Each structure stands twice: as structure tokens, then as C-alpha cells.
Amino acid sequence: MSDFYFFDSISTELDLVEAALVKSVDSNVKIIDHAAAHLIKAGGKRIRPAFVLLAAKYFREHIEYIIPMAVALELIHVATLVHDDVIDNSDLRRGAPTVRSEWGNRVSIYTGNYIFAHALTLIEEYDQTEIVDILADTSMKICEGEINQMFSCYRTDLGLKNYLRRIERKTALLISVSCQLGAMVSDANSEQIKALKEYGYYLGMAFQITDDILDFIADEKTLGKPTGSDIRQGVITLPAIYALKYDPHRDELKRLLASPELCKTEAERIIDIIVNSAGIDYAYYATNHFANQAQKKLGLLPASPLRQTFAEFADFLSAREC
Amino acid sequence: MSDFYFFDSISTELDLVEAALVKSVDSNVKIIDHAAAHLIKAGGKRIRPAFVLLAAKYFREHIEYIIPMAVALELIHVATLVHDDVIDNSDLRRGAPTVRSEWGNRVSIYTGNYIFAHALTLIEEYDQTEIVDILADTSMKICEGEINQMFSCYRTDLGLKNYLRRIERKTALLISVSCQLGAMVSDANSEQIKALKEYGYYLGMAFQITDDILDFIADEKTLGKPTGSDIRQGVITLPAIYALKYDPHRDELKRLLASPELCKTEAERIIDIIVNSAGIDYAYYATNHFANQAQKKLGLLPASPLRQTFAEFADFLSAREC
């Protein structure tokens, strides 16, 4: 998922977002700047700002005014990544992190808070308190999702419903809000805003499931982290949930996934069972389902070359082998 | 500092704030509710909401409309306390915390984020994006202050300027903003808002210095924590800064305060040196200075019985033995 050709129509604006992101953290404390710059420069797919830009471009030709909003959405995403980076005591107890600065956790927390607060200052210029309310509400739900994910680790008894709620909060909501806010400040009417918000939601669901599939089947080079990172941390995603229910090796899988120790030491065996189960196909089926739902919402928008761009992203997710 | 009689004129509204605070956290995740409720119910002096209320009451008789703002300011304060609660790896390495739930740090982080985001939703009804900007800007400065405080621990070479900047960010800014916002949404003119904002700033400085003095001289029962908690954590406050510069035992003090080990094992000796130095008197002198600065700002406000209330708080801080 490295090459999003469908972002071509907003490449100029994405460059502006990138420049603004790099410049965005300029605190009075070197360590905040350093920590934030590191994370921001490490980059990412910039999906959230891209959707802010695309949603705005759907309704207006010149969209320079939307840059701060696009930057804000990416910063909120980065803030959650910084907080995710906090090491759990439990991990520390197991001796996992080998190198970590003395004050690592606190720096991560305050840097995350700083980045989030900075994102809020960027949206003042739109002069709509509703935007703050939407972002605050989304943040609260993301927090709920993070805690829910934490307590769902190693839980082999939780099923599809719990998983969908987790990925909604982890990914779909912020992508949904990106589409919604991009449209909201760009003369879209309430039906169009709603359609894009829902498109973003379904696309975000498809996107996260694809990501969860790739964690099993892509190699370390593509992922930028070891294959099966989720499993090693006890995060049970859709392919595993399916295999836990229907695979002939489900009893063995259950025993392995329930154990923090075995999730690490037997990760390859777990991955092997899941990759050879129908769980991957089922997850692709689910991706297709959500990508199709996203497509449907586009029918509610006026004709525009941009509709094709939105459709291509959904196509891209549903076109995976299955 | 347990009995703030000068809050009598707003006791009805403070009760409403208290009830709203208890009800304020109602997430879909039990552990967030539990963690937040515990912290909120543990209470505190409710200084920030009190100043929001008092500033509003200065300009309007009926101030029910200000309750959500007062709740929001206290929640922002509570959110910082939750994040302060995160255990450093360094502490853990030294084996300090004995009982801690498996996921302690992450729960603290997401609960803090949740509470902060919830505070933001409460201010939407005032429909002024400037309020969000002020709160976001304050949050960023608080983060800078927290990191600055962290990196100032055990640093015996940092002096008054560094200390004042730390307490400004730790305490003065949020009290200042409480006064400012209370006035801002209550028909105060820009000069009056500025006067109350500055009053809050100076009062906050005096308040934190008093708190720092008490950490040396009050007993465990009054403080609710062991005497010398700051010292034990390497937080060097005004009495220590003075003693490090002027006390005959300054070389010994410097050696002790520079060592994380000795700050714990020799805490009583350190406290003894500082309490018997002129550092406590000097800190009272500084408290008086800031309390007087706060008083001066009140002269810019119209005559009102509330002016007396604001003055009494400053008097209370400057009337300590010195």
C-alpha cells in the first residue's frame, strides 16, 4: 500500500501539508521538537490529510484554506502514535525494551499532548466550534478504543463485534472525520457531508482490515516491522478470529493466543495456522464488503472527476487477492 | 490551605460544579470511568473552577451558564494530574512502585486524554473558537513546563529564572486562564479581562510558591503526602534554590541534591538544611511579592463586593508567617 496514485490530483497540496507538518512543531523545549520532528518526518501515508484535501476539492477548486485542517488531522493521528509508543510496565518487566532514555515515557506523553494541543490551535481559523466538538468527541472514542484494545489482548473469547468496534475507533473514525471536516468547511451541503463522512468510515474499516491482513502475509521489508507484530503483542485481528472459530487447529490456536509468553515464542506457528486457514480469505471478504459500502456512498455525491478518485481508493482496497 | 472561606459567595455554584464533575465522565469503558471518577472524587481545592465562577460573578449576578466552563477547567487540571501519575521507567527500575496493575501507564494516558477531550466538548456551547485557542495554547505551555521540570530535576545549577518559568507553567497559567475565561464570557471589557488574567497569573505564582514552602514545613497529615516529596523526586524549589546559593551548608546541599540516590536516602538531612536556612523566609518574601502584584491588578476592576473576595485570597497567601 505504498503507492497511492489516486492522490495525484492533490499532490501540490500534499507537499504543502508536508512542509507545514515539518514546520508545525516549534516549541520552547528542544526535546519536544526533537521527539515530534522524528515522528513527523518518519512519515506515513498521510491518508488523513489526503482525505481532508480530497473532500474539500470535491466542492472547491482552490483549497489552500484547507491546509491547516489537513495538518491538524495528521497531527492528531501522530499524537496517538506517540502515546502508543509508551512502554508498558508489563513489557518492561519482561525486559523487552533494551534501549530507552531515562524519562522515555513522560517525554512521549507530553509530546503527544503538545502535538494534540497544537492541532487544536490550527483549527481556530475556521471559526466553527462544532469542529472542536467533532474532534474532541472523536478523541474520546479513540481513547475508549485504545483501552478496549488493551483489554482485548490475549482474549480468544472475543469475536467479530469487539473487533469491528476496535478498528472503528482505531482507524475508521479519524478517516471518517477527515472526509467530513474537509467537506464541512467547503460549501458541501449536509447530505454531501454525511455521504463523505460515511464513505470515510467504511473506507477506514476496509483500510484497517487490509492492514491487519498484511500483518500476517507481508514481509518485514514491506511492513517496516516484523510479520505478525499484532500476534506477538496479543492483538487478535479478524483472520485470527475466524481461524479461532472454524479452523481444525482452533484448540491449539486458542491455547497459544491466550498466552502472552506463547504469542511471542510460538508466533511463527500461530501465523502459520492462521495463514493456512480460511481466515485471510474471510478478512478479504470483509474488506470487500466495507469497500463496497464506501463505494455506495459516493453515489450520493454530485458528478465530478474527484468521485473517481474516491472510488479508486475503495477499488484499490477491494481488489486484493481473494 | 484547606479552608477557603472566601469561596462562600459561590458555594452554591461550587456544589453544582462538584455534581457536574462527578457526572462528567461517562464513557463506554468501565476502566476509564473508574480511573477518572477516582481522581475526580479524590477532590482537591477546586481553585480553578472557583476562579472561573468568581470572575463571572464579578460581571453578572446569575452565573449558571458558567458551570460547564468551570467544570472544563477543573477537568483539564485533573487530566494533567492523571498524566503526572504515569510511572517513569527510571522509577520502575529502582523498584519504587510495588503494586501497579499490568497496564497502569496506558490506562493513565488514555484516561487523561479522555478527560481532556471531554473538557473540550464542554466549551462548545460558548461558541467562541478563541476559547479553544487559549486552552490549547495553555496546554502546550503546560507540556513544555512538565518536560522542563523533568529535565530540571537534580540540577543544582539552575536558578530562580528556571524555577519561575516552571511554576508559571505548572500552576499560574491555568489559574490565570480560569480568571480570564470566566470574565471573557461574562460581559467584561478587554481591560477588565486583562486585569483578571494578570491577577490570576500572579496569584497562581504566589499559590505555587506557598505550596512549595509547605512541602518543606507542613506535616504529612496536612500535605496528604510525606514532607519533602519534591526533594525526594529531585524537584528543586525556591527554598532549596536560595539555600544552594547562600547557606553555609551549600556545598553539602549541592552534593546531596545532585544525586537521585541521596535525594531519597538523605531527604531528612536535606530538608533540615533548607528549613534552617533563610530559604523559607526568602520564598515567603517571593510569595508576598506575587500576592501584592495580584492585589494591584484588582485596582483596575470596578468596585464590587467580589473585589474584596479576590483581595482576600491574595491576602491569605501573603499573610503567612515571614
Boltz contact constraints between the chains, C-beta under 6 A:
constraints:
  - contact:
      token1: [A, 27]
      token2: [B, 144]
      max_distance: 6.0
  - contact:
      token1: [A, 28]
      token2: [B, 144]
      max_distance: 6.0
  - contact:
      token1: [A, 29]
      token2: [B, 144]
      max_distance: 6.0
  - contact:
      token1: [A, 29]
      token2: [B, 147]
      max_distance: 6.0
  - contact:
      token1: [A, 31]
      token2: [B, 147]
      max_distance: 6.0
  - contact:
      token1: [A, 83]
      token2: [B, 109]
      max_distance: 6.0
  - contact:
      token1: [A, 86]
      token2: [B, 105]
      max_distance: 6.0
  - contact:
      token1: [A, 86]
      token2: [B, 109]
      max_distance: 6.0
  - contact:
      token1: [A, 88]
      token2: [B, 106]
      max_distance: 6.0
  - contact:
      token1: [A, 89]
      token2: [B, 100]
      max_distance: 6.0
  - contact:
      token1: [A, 89]
      token2: [B, 104]
      max_distance: 6.0
  - contact:
      token1: [A, 89]
      token2: [B, 105]
      max_distance: 6.0
  - contact:
      token1: [A, 90]
      token2: [B, 102]
      max_distance: 6.0
  - contact:
      token1: [A, 100]
      token2: [B, 89]
      max_distance: 6.0
  - contact:
      token1: [A, 102]
      token2: [B, 90]
      max_distance: 6.0
  - contact:
      token1: [A, 103]
      token2: [B, 150]
      max_distance: 6.0
  - contact:
      token1: [A, 104]
      token2: [B, 89]
      max_distance: 6.0
  - contact:
      token1: [A, 105]
      token2: [B, 86]
      max_distance: 6.0
  - contact:
      token1: [A, 105]
      token2: [B, 89]
      max_distance: 6.0
  - contact:
      token1: [A, 106]
      token2: [B, 88]
      max_distance: 6.0
  - contact:
      token1: [A, 106]
      token2: [B, 150]
      max_distance: 6.0
  - contact:
      token1: [A, 109]
      token2: [B, 83]
      max_distance: 6.0
  - contact:
      token1: [A, 109]
      token2: [B, 86]
      max_distance: 6.0
  - contact:
      token1: [A, 109]
      token2: [B, 109]
      max_distance: 6.0
  - contact:
      token1: [A, 110]
      token2: [B, 143]
      max_distance: 6.0
  - contact:
      token1: [A, 110]
      token2: [B, 146]
      max_distance: 6.0
  - contact:
      token1: [A, 110]
      token2: [B, 147]
      max_distance: 6.0
  - contact:
      token1: [A, 113]
      token2: [B, 143]
      max_distance: 6.0
  - contact:
      token1: [A, 114]
      token2: [B, 140]
      max_distance: 6.0
  - contact:
      token1: [A, 114]
      token2: [B, 143]
      max_distance: 6.0
  - contact:
      token1: [A, 117]
      token2: [B, 136]
      max_distance: 6.0
  - contact:
      token1: [A, 117]
      token2: [B, 139]
      max_distance: 6.0
  - contact:
      token1: [A, 117]
      token2: [B, 140]
      max_distance: 6.0
  - contact:
      token1: [A, 120]
      token2: [B, 132]
      max_distance: 6.0
  - contact:
      token1: [A, 120]
      token2: [B, 136]
      max_distance: 6.0
  - contact:
      token1: [A, 121]
      token2: [B, 133]
      max_distance: 6.0
  - contact:
      token1: [A, 121]
      token2: [B, 136]
      max_distance: 6.0
  - contact:
      token1: [A, 124]
      token2: [B, 129]
      max_distance: 6.0
  - contact:
      token1: [A, 124]
      token2: [B, 133]
      max_distance: 6.0
  - contact:
      token1: [A, 127]
      token2: [B, 129]
      max_distance: 6.0
  - contact:
      token1: [A, 129]
      token2: [B, 124]
      max_distance: 6.0
  - contact:
      token1: [A, 129]
      token2: [B, 127]
      max_distance: 6.0
  - contact:
      token1: [A, 129]
      token2: [B, 129]
      max_distance: 6.0
  - contact:
      token1: [A, 132]
      token2: [B, 120]
      max_distance: 6.0
  - contact:
      token1: [A, 132]
      token2: [B, 132]
      max_distance: 6.0
  - contact:
      token1: [A, 133]
      token2: [B, 121]
      max_distance: 6.0
  - contact:
      token1: [A, 133]
      token2: [B, 124]
      max_distance: 6.0
  - contact:
      token1: [A, 136]
      token2: [B, 117]
      max_distance: 6.0
  - contact:
      token1: [A, 136]
      token2: [B, 120]
      max_distance: 6.0
  - contact:
      token1: [A, 136]
      token2: [B, 121]
      max_distance: 6.0
  - contact:
      token1: [A, 139]
      token2: [B, 117]
      max_distance: 6.0
  - contact:
      token1: [A, 140]
      token2: [B, 114]
      max_distance: 6.0
  - contact:
      token1: [A, 140]
      token2: [B, 117]
      max_distance: 6.0
  - contact:
      token1: [A, 143]
      token2: [B, 110]
      max_distance: 6.0
  - contact:
      token1: [A, 143]
      token2: [B, 113]
      max_distance: 6.0
  - contact:
      token1: [A, 143]
      token2: [B, 114]
      max_distance: 6.0
  - contact:
      token1: [A, 144]
      token2: [B, 27]
      max_distance: 6.0
  - contact:
      token1: [A, 144]
      token2: [B, 28]
      max_distance: 6.0
  - contact:
      token1: [A, 144]
      token2: [B, 29]
      max_distance: 6.0
  - contact:
      token1: [A, 146]
      token2: [B, 110]
      max_distance: 6.0
  - contact:
      token1: [A, 147]
      token2: [B, 29]
      max_distance: 6.0
  - contact:
      token1: [A, 147]
      token2: [B, 31]
      max_distance: 6.0
  - contact:
      token1: [A, 147]
      token2: [B, 110]
      max_distance: 6.0
  - contact:
      token1: [A, 150]
      token2: [B, 103]
      max_distance: 6.0
  - contact:
      token1: [A, 150]
      token2: [B, 106]
      max_distance: 6.0
